Amino acid sequence: MVVSVTRDGDLAWIEIDNPPVNATSRAVRAGLMEALGKIEGARAAFLICAGRTFIAGGDMTEFDGPALEPHLPDVANALEASNIPIIALMHGTVLGGGFEIAMACAWRIAAPGTRFGLPEVKVGLIPGAGGSQRAPRLVGAEAAIEMAVDGRMIGAERMAQLGGVDHVLEGDLRAAGRAFAEELPERPAPVSARPARGLSDINFEERRLAVAAKARGQASPSRNLEAIGWANLPFPEGAAKERALHLEMRAGVESRALRSIFFAERSAARPAIIKGVEAHTIRRVAIVGGGLMGAGIAAACLAAGHEVTTVERDAEAATSARQTVSGLVDGALRRGKIDTADRDARTARHAAVDDMGAAAHADLAVEAVFEDLEVKQQVFARLANVVGPQTLLATNTSYLDPRVIFQGIAGPARCLGLHFFSPAHIMRLVEVVRLPDTSPDALAAAFRFTRGLGKQPVLSGICEGFIGNRILSAVRREAEYLLADGALPHEVDAAMRAEGMAMGPFEVQDMAGLQIAWATRTRQAATRPPEERYEAISDQLCEAGRLGRRAGRGWYRYANGASSGERDPNVEALILAHSAARGITRRPVAPGEISERLLAVMANEGARIVEEGIAQSDGDVDVVKVSGYGFPRWRGGPMFHATERGWATVRETMRRVAEASPNSWQMARRVRGEVA
Ligand code: NAI
């Protein structure tokens, strides 16, 4: 029984026990309806949840089918209409349907630290059980917007100030409830019968524009705002509109995309190969190389409570690494993420030295030295001599072949790649790179470790650039072909932003710096198929010292340290001259064509990566692009997007892409239509 009712003198207890988060699945909804029949005669009833939290959302696996009875709005209305006043006793997180149910209760009591939210917006929805209508009546329109439009959680103490909870009570929640029920105050009017607060203070016209601008194409924030506006209608009317829109959105592409990426992230974090494998714990981490990446990785490890030793090549570099890492930890303090005690604890767990011997007791050693094969090989040869045979050895290389890096290292089962993204203390994605000999044990430990850092691990096989950078390289290639054919960098970037990307491909290059890709292209020159189209625009930029934002100029120019660039006539002249020199008659390229081509190239490369077994699934590719490359989450990722549009459409576009640049593209079997 997921919902049970027990009597306790003249009180009744309704308890939900539906692990892990007491989601409002059909059984819970039906159980609550039944429970209402079983509390008859009681003076009051408590609604409480077993386990670590109150109801923290709906059961998303039900969302793909038609809504099943009993419907949540009916349950909420029945709780609100019950003769027996119901007291919600809450702990953990009270989210979505959980908050909707709580608002239908007569009183709300929370344990300290309880957090409340209406996060439906994050899965492309609006609340569906009166949440958008009761919240403005209970906590006021501004707080309702904060929860439903911005998707932010509100803590118990502030919720009490807003009137959303009646009491925040320390100690045992049941005892607190009993004490409250000893002398019940007069039952307040049902929330649905109260007038909405603060709606007229809001300029909805202005707010709509601001919300839409921030959402960059995602519809659900605006729709939540719209629904909150309906709270000035009589409740039954507003609630009916809310429910209808909720159901419409549930079947719509945005919500399906967001649900798809949600499930893809969960499955990427626990790939089949580590199922059932017990992961040993990593406590002590050695990081060789304390530059940009090594320092970020160190900060992420410190935040997760690990002991970290940075090993640098000399004392001076070690000092500098120590300062960089402290700077990152201080940054967390400055942004209010941690307090001074936490800052001190983190700094105290970090050592930076120039002696590899200090890595001896590490459970994991991560190498983040220069992207130079020989340097990396030497590092691992020395590491293998000082660490124990069980110590995991990981390289953070972006483009080098880990099989070559680890050649000849004793214990190949414990060798793998941990490809972090810059800035490593912030970016969530980590590609966990599996070598032929990497053991499931080592992978299980690596996945557990990265999840523990609050990161999103994705399993990758070995190829140039692994999953993410390989797709990035393909997109950059096509983007450069587009430049040669007639587009300009700002046109390409604008077209991709219009698709919801955080940045366009040229802006990203400027931000990250052009030199790594330049080095890679130079390295690949000898093995590049001679028939493949090669446009050396980017190379010319690099040769001219236009290495990106930090250099003050790249695809754009940057006035004195500005983070956003402006069009540069020199670059545009260089592109025009390049086209002329190649005998290309430039033609205007429409934004729609730009984005269609780049998205098709992304999907094609992603499909090839899945077909080659480098990525385990389309979902894994989507997770990489969404969590590491600014692909809009609400579009589900490039593979979800392609599947939605139909692979036949991708095929048509890829045909045109290939026609414009013969011998330059390999089509995935799926794109060729050879497999479904
Ligand atoms: P970086 O140049 O900022 O840092 C490298 C550090 O390694 C320097 O502090 C250097 O003193 C140290 N080092 C060099 N040889 C050493 C040795 N033998 N022993 C100890 N320390 C040594 O480079 P960055 O950007 O941090 O890159 C490091 C690695 O991470 C490279 O393999 C790179 O491909 C990879 N990577 C870089 C990303 C980026 O965005 N920069 C993203 C993901 C991976």
Residues whose N, C-alpha, C, O or C-beta is under 5 A from the ligand:
A	BS01	NAI	V288 G289 G290 G291 L292 M293 G294 V311 E312 R313 A317 A368 V369 F370 E371 N396 T397 S398 F420 F421 S422
